[in-house]
Amino acid sequence: MPTTMSERTAGFALGVGAYISWGVLPLYLRLLKGVPAAQVLAHRVLWSLVLLLGLIFVLKRGRALIAAARGRTLLLLVGSATLIGINWLIYIWAAMNGHLLEASLGYFINPLINVALGMAVLGERIRRWQGVALSIAAAGVVVMAVGGGGAIWISLLLATTFALYGLLRKVMAMDALGGLTIETLMIAPFAIAILINASQTGTSGWGQSLWLDVLLALAGIVTAIPLLMFAAAARRMPLSTLGLLQYISPTLQFSVAVLVFREALHVENLITFALIWAGCALYAWDGLRSTRAAAMVPAEH
């Protein structure tokens, strides 16, 4: 827990920066339109790996990383690598193919699925208003599924894979930099295979133009930097505050989808988002109320 106001301020700035970066990521991905989503993912993985291994070398973390990635932790990393790879691929495809609204909905749902997983898997108890928030959000998902107002599978897969990823990262003995590096190493062989196949079949996006090559190479920075900013923020600020910041990203994604990409908003979309937003707002309010109540307890004794 931070002890100075400067640490809290730095943490807040880093957290906002991370979530804004994720929120405007679709603008970068749209510049890569024409490159298959699997190839974008492959470049994202390999260029991220270059950056992460460079950081590991500079920080002299190699031996500690190898020592930590064993036994149960290694098995958990296999699971988390699979989940984050699936999540990235679905998100990239959605953002590049006119389904950013569904993607943003997925990340609005994600915090509420986190609560449900905590209750079901970790035995955590939820407060009354958290339960109400979950019910309202679930009603929104049902409305969209029944009304057919979009590819609800995108929202549910994104929310579920990222929530399960967060659960595995929570229970494993590995820090953010080390975990992300090992996960990226595990996905790298598949990424290499994708790019080799694309080169052999003449469908590779790499080499079409210098501008496109630069954009693909920037995928490492675009991927790794926000994740590292988020990890640094988490160490410097209260988790409750960080939890409220997470709504910045899907809000920006929603805005980009409607205002920039001109994706159509149907009645089912509006009802669903209204219910999801109401659930998220109720969940956030309950979290703040609980934090303030806990902070007042010592003063009463």
FIKOLDREN-482925 format. One line per 10 residues: number of its first residue (from 1); their letters; for each residue x negated, y, z negated of C-alpha. Coordinates in Angstrom, 3 decimals, padded with zeros to 6 digits, always signed. Layout:
REM residues N
NUM) a) X,Y,Z  ...
END
This chain:
REM residues 301
1) mpttmserta) +000.000,+000.000,+000.000  -001.470,+003.400,+000.954  -002.593,+005.625,-001.884  -002.893,+008.965,-000.099  -000.557,+011.122,+001.933  -003.120,+011.250,+004.762  -002.997,+007.459,+005.109  +000.788,+007.508,+005.222  +000.729,+010.296,+007.826  -001.798,+008.408,+009.940
11) gfalgvgayi) +000.275,+005.240,+009.632  +003.430,+007.079,+010.679  +001.666,+008.561,+013.724  +000.264,+005.177,+014.727  +003.657,+003.492,+014.316  +005.450,+006.144,+016.380  +002.718,+005.900,+019.017  +003.066,+002.114,+019.248  +006.846,+002.165,+019.603  +006.812,+005.019,+022.133
21) swgvlplylr) +004.241,+003.071,+024.163  +006.517,+000.028,+024.218  +009.522,+002.213,+024.997  +008.006,+003.726,+028.147  +006.283,+000.510,+029.268  +008.985,-000.086,+031.939  +007.776,+003.047,+033.763  +004.349,+001.408,+034.132  +005.846,-001.939,+035.137  +008.019,-000.310,+037.796
31) llkgvpaaqv) +004.823,+000.980,+039.457  +003.884,-002.682,+039.942  +007.144,-003.482,+041.743  +006.359,-005.893,+044.540  +003.882,-007.875,+042.458  +005.551,-011.077,+041.144  +006.271,-011.005,+037.404  +004.110,-014.096,+036.799  +001.105,-012.341,+038.354  +001.715,-009.207,+036.290
41) lahrvlwslv) +001.792,-011.412,+033.190  -001.430,-013.142,+034.266  -003.249,-009.838,+034.700  -001.812,-008.596,+031.414  -003.218,-011.667,+029.648  -006.674,-011.693,+031.274  -007.405,-007.980,+031.042  -006.164,-007.967,+027.446  -008.541,-010.838,+026.728  -011.473,-008.839,+028.074
51) lllglifvlk) -010.610,-005.938,+025.769  -009.944,-008.132,+022.719  -013.147,-010.171,+023.098  -015.039,-006.897,+023.398  -013.546,-005.732,+020.095  -014.346,-009.084,+018.446  -017.964,-008.761,+019.613  -018.339,-005.159,+018.438  -016.775,-005.934,+015.060  -018.798,-009.181,+014.757
61) rgraliaaar) -015.692,-011.189,+013.993  -016.434,-014.233,+016.169  -017.535,-016.685,+013.459  -014.731,-015.708,+011.100  -012.230,-016.126,+013.933  -013.413,-019.641,+014.782  -013.401,-020.627,+011.123  -009.827,-019.390,+010.618  -008.315,-020.976,+013.751  -008.130,-024.535,+012.436
71) grtllllvgs) -005.583,-027.065,+011.207  -002.133,-025.693,+010.449  -003.085,-022.180,+011.565  -004.169,-023.472,+014.968  -000.873,-025.325,+015.414  +001.056,-022.203,+014.480  -001.016,-020.222,+016.989  -000.068,-022.681,+019.744  +003.581,-021.988,+018.926  +003.160,-018.216,+018.700
81) atliginwli) +001.164,-018.112,+021.960  +003.946,-020.014,+023.745  +006.625,-017.697,+022.365  +004.825,-014.445,+023.179  +004.005,-015.704,+026.682  +007.672,-016.500,+027.357  +008.716,-013.156,+025.849  +006.295,-011.170,+027.991  +007.292,-012.983,+031.183  +011.031,-012.439,+030.640
91) yiwaamnghl) +010.524,-008.774,+029.718  +008.307,-008.073,+032.733  +010.783,-009.761,+035.079  +013.746,-007.912,+033.539  +012.065,-004.492,+033.707  +011.041,-005.020,+037.346  +014.377,-006.429,+038.531  +017.034,-004.032,+037.276  +017.795,-005.646,+033.915  +016.184,-003.150,+031.539
101) leaslgyfin) +019.517,-002.521,+029.778  +019.698,-006.184,+028.780  +016.052,-006.056,+027.689  +016.664,-003.030,+025.474  +019.690,-004.762,+023.971  +017.447,-007.711,+023.083  +015.139,-005.504,+021.042  +018.076,-003.863,+019.288  +019.283,-007.327,+018.296  +015.801,-008.509,+017.258
111) plinvalgma) +015.661,-006.931,+013.749  +019.000,-008.492,+012.889  +017.856,-011.921,+014.082  +014.785,-011.436,+011.879  +017.115,-011.108,+008.902  +019.036,-014.229,+009.915  +015.805,-016.224,+010.320  +014.520,-015.024,+006.973  +017.702,-016.294,+005.360  +017.852,-019.609,+007.252
121) vlgerirrwq) +014.154,-020.541,+007.275  +012.489,-018.713,+004.395  +015.410,-018.881,+001.986  +015.658,-015.105,+001.723  +018.892,-013.676,+000.406  +020.669,-010.888,+002.249  +022.634,-008.080,+000.695  +026.333,-007.603,+001.411  +025.876,-004.739,+003.854  +023.156,-006.617,+005.719
131) gvalsiaaag) +025.658,-009.432,+006.239  +028.228,-006.957,+007.532  +025.605,-005.473,+009.892  +024.804,-008.928,+011.249  +028.495,-009.643,+011.829  +029.040,-006.385,+013.719  +026.008,-007.032,+015.925  +027.160,-010.600,+016.579  +030.540,-009.253,+017.676  +028.730,-007.053,+020.209
141) vvvmavgggg) +026.911,-010.049,+021.655  +030.185,-011.974,+021.931  +031.835,-009.071,+023.777  +029.037,-008.966,+026.346  +028.955,-012.741,+026.751  +032.729,-013.054,+027.219  +033.018,-009.954,+029.409  +030.137,-010.938,+031.663  +028.779,-007.404,+031.474  +025.196,-008.291,+032.262
151) aiwislllat) +022.704,-011.119,+031.914  +023.164,-011.726,+028.179  +020.631,-014.585,+028.347  +017.880,-012.005,+028.822  +018.864,-010.183,+025.631  +019.185,-013.344,+023.573  +015.944,-014.923,+024.816  +013.939,-011.741,+024.244  +015.375,-011.266,+020.755  +014.983,-014.909,+019.755
161) tfalygllrk) +011.470,-015.490,+021.107  +010.135,-012.299,+019.507  +011.857,-013.036,+016.202  +010.422,-016.567,+016.135  +007.036,-015.148,+017.087  +007.217,-012.742,+014.164  +008.195,-015.584,+011.842  +005.186,-017.697,+012.857  +002.820,-014.723,+012.544  +004.246,-014.002,+009.094
171) vmamdalggl) +003.487,-017.473,+007.725  +000.048,-017.983,+009.303  -003.282,-017.026,+007.727  -004.547,-014.853,+010.581  -004.779,-011.074,+011.007  -003.372,-009.160,+013.981  -006.587,-008.852,+016.014  -007.679,-012.434,+015.438  -004.239,-013.888,+016.093  -003.693,-011.912,+019.290
181) tietlmiapf) -007.147,-012.888,+020.568  -006.579,-016.614,+020.002  -003.080,-016.439,+021.489  -004.428,-014.688,+024.566  -007.208,-017.278,+024.901  -004.601,-020.046,+024.840  -002.503,-018.427,+027.575  -005.557,-017.518,+029.699  -005.888,-020.898,+031.528  -002.291,-020.616,+032.744
191) aiailinasq) -002.932,-017.024,+033.820  -006.012,-018.086,+035.784  -004.043,-020.889,+037.442  -001.314,-018.423,+038.482  -003.826,-016.043,+040.090  -005.751,-018.852,+041.850  -002.501,-020.184,+043.296  -001.479,-016.685,+044.423  -004.851,-016.197,+046.121  -004.654,-019.545,+047.918
201) tgtsgwgqsl) -001.103,-018.953,+049.126  -001.799,-015.381,+050.252  +000.712,-013.849,+047.822  -001.762,-012.152,+045.477  -001.030,-008.581,+044.440  -004.734,-008.014,+043.707  -006.677,-006.484,+046.601  -003.705,-004.870,+048.334  -004.840,-001.377,+047.398  -007.273,+000.333,+045.032
211) wldvllalag) -004.368,+002.045,+043.225  -002.606,-001.251,+042.579  -005.838,-002.895,+041.398  -006.398,-000.056,+038.909  -002.841,-000.417,+037.599  -003.249,-004.172,+037.158  -006.589,-003.713,+035.366  -004.958,-001.199,+033.013  -002.622,-003.986,+031.853  -005.151,-004.923,+029.164
221) ivtaipllmf) -005.100,-001.479,+027.580  -001.325,-001.145,+028.001  -000.855,-004.480,+026.209  -003.478,-004.503,+023.464  -003.627,-000.895,+022.262  +000.025,-000.600,+021.090  -000.270,-003.945,+019.276  -003.403,-002.787,+017.458  -001.782,+000.568,+016.651  +001.189,-001.299,+015.198
231) aaaarrmpls) -001.068,-003.505,+013.069  -002.912,-000.451,+011.749  +000.374,+001.310,+010.987  +001.673,-001.688,+009.055  -001.301,-001.461,+006.689  -000.815,+002.252,+006.023  +002.895,+002.801,+005.530  +005.879,+001.235,+003.731  +007.484,-001.653,+005.613  +010.910,-000.050,+005.241
241) tlgllqyisp) +009.764,+003.056,+007.135  +008.069,+000.975,+009.801  +011.284,-001.008,+010.164  +013.242,+002.149,+010.962  +010.688,+003.179,+013.599  +011.278,-000.032,+015.548  +014.493,+001.402,+017.005  +012.439,+004.012,+018.926  +011.363,+001.425,+021.503  +014.736,+000.014,+022.623
251) tlqfsvavlv) +016.268,+003.513,+022.509  +013.638,+004.739,+024.968  +014.082,+001.616,+027.103  +017.831,+002.242,+027.203  +017.252,+005.880,+028.192  +014.807,+004.915,+030.948  +017.237,+002.280,+032.269  +020.166,+004.716,+032.504  +018.488,+008.069,+033.261  +015.496,+007.011,+035.377
261) frealhvenl) +016.331,+003.617,+036.904  +020.058,+004.424,+037.202  +021.183,+000.993,+036.022  +024.975,+000.715,+035.900  +026.726,+000.931,+032.541  +029.890,-001.188,+032.445  +032.637,-001.071,+029.824  +031.303,-004.298,+028.294  +027.838,-002.717,+028.026  +029.217,+000.345,+026.254
271) itfaliwagc) +031.243,-001.708,+023.756  +028.306,-004.035,+023.117  +025.809,-001.235,+022.578  +028.257,+000.621,+020.334  +028.618,-002.454,+018.124  +024.866,-003.188,+018.140  +024.032,+000.428,+017.293  +026.607,+000.398,+014.508  +025.099,-002.807,+013.102  +021.558,-001.420,+013.325
281) alyawdglrs) +022.597,+001.875,+011.714  +024.318,+000.039,+008.858  +021.286,-002.211,+008.416  +018.936,+000.811,+008.361  +021.153,+002.684,+005.886  +021.259,-000.311,+003.569  +017.472,-000.668,+003.762  +016.945,+002.989,+002.811  +019.509,+002.771,+000.018  +017.830,-000.339,-001.387
291) traaamvpae) +014.342,+001.207,-001.193  +015.454,+004.352,-003.000  +017.220,+002.332,-005.688  +014.098,+000.219,-006.245  +011.927,+003.342,-006.464  +014.168,+004.810,-009.195  +014.023,+001.720,-011.441  +010.650,+002.486,-013.120  +011.776,+006.018,-013.890  +014.717,+004.687,-015.859
301) h) +012.547,+002.725,-018.319
END
